[in-house]
């Protein structure tokens, strides 16, 4: 691929960057090694029955309830196994097994406003889970109120013996969902159950943080407004294609965090000298890495527990709702200010990291000829297209 002329960089030198470039990789260790690498999980699926006349303010004031079995739920959500298999590049598999049914009874002793049926569902399900289950998915048979989040997850804690898979009964690793997305099963419509919220919450159980679009003042967006990431607006594909069940794809940053990318998939580059332009080609997944040695993601360590990641998002597969392919630039922050309770190393890792998409526009992606500046580092897209190497993007990076 020929390097086009770089506009606006008169007097700057250039350096061609390849994946083989040696650069300090401590930042890569912090991004990737903050949790147990996941290659397999057995997820036990539990149904929780909520009283028809519950006083718990979490649930909608209706007596409508799911009339299904845990096997029905497993059948409805089974396509998530294919979703995570393809985004882990075949490096992660999951087995869904039907669990028990938990029934919650109100005894009238809880103070008004303090009833917490969802927590009782979760704790009961975890306590009863099989030792072979490394995670538990709890689905309520009642819908949440419209102003209540549809679900949540907790990654759990590591077990003392890291040589064996940690049972969820010990780690407390769980995903919880209200029943609204599953009412289609009542009429036999297992294939119409949306899966994006469940995929989002499983992402949290894997230790992935939320992401959002950066505003003009570079303050992180308060809502779920990134359409390119399952950990942001997971319903973005359904807003464009109403029959879609899956959410958007998984960012390379999160693939790395889960241990699904290898060192050869990522280039950790030293910051360019002032007035020196670094040029690098990045690829999208699916390119034959045996012959094409371009990284899936480029990482720049900005110091102070901050990094910049650059990756290519293709408008295909789970991301075919996007208007076109583009380059995503994310600012990653994991310093003590990112969470309420930093770890012993004064860092915030796992779900507490801050991930902010830096591009402009509703999708936040950069296309050919566009650029973005973060601190004193500018990322410019020189070329974007499909050729004998598949979908690639040629980028230039320089410091002011």
N, C-alpha and C positions, 0 to 999 in steps of 0.2 A: 504494500500500500504506500503510495507516494505521500510524502509529508507536504501538505499545502502551506502556503505562505502564512505566517502568523502576523496578523494585523495588530498594530499598537504596541509592538515590542522592539522598536528600533533601538539599536545599541545593546540589546541583550544577547548574551551567548546562549547556545543551546547544547543540551546533552541528551543523547538517546538513552532511555532507561529500559533495561530488560529485567525479567524476573530473577535472573541470577545475581543481580546486584546485592552485595552484602550490606546490611544496615542493622543497627541495634534493634533487637527484636523483643526487648522487655515489654513493650506495649502490647505485642501480640500475646505474650503470656498472660498479661492482665486481662485481655479481652477474651481469651479462649479457655484459660485454666482456672476459672473461678468456681467451677462446679464439677460434679461427676459427669464424665462423658457418657451419653446415653446411646446404646446400640439396640437395646430391647426393653420393652415394658409389657407386663401383663396388666391390663386395665380391667378391674372388676366393676361391672355396671350394676348399680343399685337403684331401685325405685323407692321413693319416700312418700307415704300417704299422709296428707295433711287433713285435719278435721274439716268437715264441710262448713262448719260455722266458726272457723278459727278467728281468734281475736288478735292474731299476729298481724301488725300493720304492714309487713312485707308483702302479703298476698292480696290479690284483687278480691273485692267483696262480691264474690260469686261462688256458687257451689259447684261450678263446672270442674270436673276432674278427669284425668286420664284414666281410661279403662284398658290398660295394657299390661303385658308381662315384661320382665327384664329381658327376656329373649327377643321380644318385639323391638325394644329399644336398641339392642345390639344389632339387629338386622337393619334398623333405620340408619344407624350411625356408622355402619361398617365401611363406607367409602372413605372415612378419614384415614383408614390404614393405608390406602393407596396415595392419599394426599401427602402424608408424612414420609412414605417410602420414596416418592419422586423428589421431594424437596430435601431429603437427606442423601440424595444420590445413591439410594439403595443401602445406606449405612445404618439405618434405623428401622426396626420393625416393631409392630405392636400387635398383641393378641387381646381381643375383646372377649370377656367371658361373662355370662349372666350371673349376677349375684342374688342376694336375698331381697326381700321387700321389707322395708322398715315402716312401721306404723306409729305415728305420733298421737298421743292422747293428751288432751288438756285436762288438768286436774283442778283448775280454778285457784291455785295457790300463787301463781306468778303475778306480780304487780302489773297494773295496767301499763302498757308501753314497753314492758321488759320481756315480753314473750319472744323467744328466739327459736322458732321451729327449725329453720334451716340449719342452725348450728347443732341442734339436737339430732337432726337427720345425719349430718356429717359425722359427728362424733360416734354415734351408734353404728353407722356403716363402717367406719374405720376400725372400731373395736371388734367387729364381727368378720372382718375381711380375712381372706385366705392368706397363709404365709407366702404363697407364690405370687400374690398380687403386689406389684410395686407401685401401683396407683389405683385410686378408686374414683369412679365417675358417679356422682349422685344426682339423680333427676327427680325433682319434685313433681307430684301429680297435679299440682295447682300452679296457676299462673301468678307471676308477680304483678304488682301494680305498675302502671305505665311509668311512674316517676321513680321506680326502684330498678337498679341495674339487674340485668337478666341472669347474671352469674358471677362467679369469682373462683379463684384457685389459690392454692398455696403449694410452693415447691417442696415443703417439708424439710427436714433436717437429715443430715447424713447419718448412717449407722456406724457403729464403732468399727465393725469389720468391713472394710471397703473392698474385700476380695469377693464378696457375694452380693447379689442383688438385695437391696434393702426392702423388707416388707413394708407396705404402706401402713400397716397397723402400728409399726414402730416409728416410721418417718413422719406420719400424718400427712402424706402427700395426697392431695385430693383436688378434684374439680367438682364444683357444684353448679347446677343450672335449674332455673325455674322451668315450669312445664309448658310455657306458651308455644315454643317452637315444635312441640311434639304432639299437639292436638290433632294434627293430620292423621296420626296413626289410628285414632278412634274410628275413622272411616276407611281404614285400610290403605291409606296413602303414605306408606313408609318412604317412597321415593321422592316425596315433596317436602320432607323435613329439612329445613336449612341447617347447614353444618358449620357455618363460619364462626358463630359464637363459641361453639365447642372447640373448634380448632384454635381460636384465640386464647381460650382459657388453658388448653393443653400447652400452648406456647408459654404461658406464665408458669405452669408446672415444670417446664423445662428450664425456667430461669430467664426468660426473655422479657425485656422491659417494654413499656408502651413507647410509641413514637408519635411525633406530631410535626406539623409544618412550622418553620420559623417565620416570624413576622418581620416587618421592616426594622423594628428595634432589636431583632434577634432574641426576643423573649419567647420561650417555648409556648406553643399553642396549648390552651387549657383543655381542648377537646380532642376527640378521635377524628382527625381531619386529613390523614394521609391515605390516599387511595391505593398506594402501592405495597402496603404492608399489612399482613394478617394481624399484627399487633397494634394497629391503629384503627382505621375505619374498615373493619372486617366485612361489613355489609356492602362495600362499594361495588362489587360486581353485580349484586342483585339490584342495585339502583339503576343499572344500565341494561341488564339482562334478567328479567324477573324470575326466570326459571333456574337461575344459577343457585347451586347449593354450597359450593366451596367459597372461601374467602380469597383474597389476593395471595400472592406468593410469599415466601419466606426470604427476608433479607439475607444477603451473604454474611452480614455481621452476626445474625442469629445462627446461621448454619455453622459458622466458625465457633461461636459460643458453645454450641452443643457438641462440638467435636466432629462435625460432619464434613468439614473441609480439611484438606491436608496442607502441610506447609507449602507445597508446590502450587496450591490454588491461590495463595495470597502473597502479595509483594509488600513488605514493610520497607518503606523508602525513607532515607534521610532527607531532611528539608533541603531544598536547593539553596545555593548561595544567592545573595542579592544580585539581581540582574542576570541570573542564569535560568534558562527555561529547561525544565525536565519534560521529556516527551515519553509517553508510554501507551501501549495498546492493551485494552482490557477486552475480555470476551464474555459472552453469556454462557450459561450452562448448556451442555450438549455438544460442544466442540470437542473434537478428538484431541485430548491432551498429550497423546503419544507423539503427535506431529506438530501441534500448535502449542507453543510455550508462553502463552499470554495468561496473566492471572485473572481470576474471577473478581478479585477485589484488591484495591490498593489502599494501604494504610499509612498515614503520616502521623507521627507522634508530635503533638504540639506542646508537650510538657504540662506540668501541673494537673496530672490525671485527666488529660484531654487529648483526643485524637480525631483525625478526619478520615472518614472512609469513603471510597469512591467505587461504585459498582454499576454494571449495566443491567437495566430492566427491560426485558423484551416484551412487546405487546402480543403475547401468545399464551396459550394454555390458561393457567389460572389468572393471568394478567391480560387476557384479551379484551377486557373492558376498557383498557387505556386507549387514548387517542392515537398514540404512536410510541415506539420505543424511545428510551432516553437514558441519561446517566443520572444516578442518584448520588448526591453528596450529603453525608450525614456528619454532624458534629456529635461525638460521643464524649460524655462527661461522667466520671465516677468518683469525683472528690467528695470530701466529707459534707459539703453543702447540699449534696443531691438527695440525702435521706435524713430522716429524723434520728436514726440510731446507726451511725457508721460502725464498721467492724473494728476489730482490734488493730488493724493496720491503718485505721482512719480513712478507709475507702468504702464506697458504696458499690457493691457488685450485684450480679443477678438482676432481679426485677427492679432494683433501685437505681440502676444506671439511667442516665438521661440521653435520649436519642432524638436529635432534631434534624429534620430534612431541610436543607438550606436553599433549594431552588425556588424560583418564583412561579406563580400561576397555580391553578387548582390542583395540578398533579405534582408540582414541585420537581419535575424532571428537566434536565438540560438537553437540548438538541443541538445539532451542528451549528456552530457560530455563536452559541450562547456561553456565558461564563458566570461564575459567582465568586465573590471574595469573602473569606472568613478570616478575621483578624488580619494578618498581613500576607495571607496566602490566597492566590487566585487560581481557580481551576477553569480552564477553557476547553470547549469541545471543538476539536479541529475537524473531525470527520466521524460519521456514524453511518453504517450501512452493512449490507450483506455481500460477501464475495466468497472466494474459495475457502476462507477461514471461518465461514459462518457469520453470525452477527458479532461485529466488533465495534469498538469506539476508540478513536485515537484522541488522546487528551494531552494538554500541555499544562504544566504547573510552574508558577514562579512566585517569588517573594518580592515585596515592595521595599 
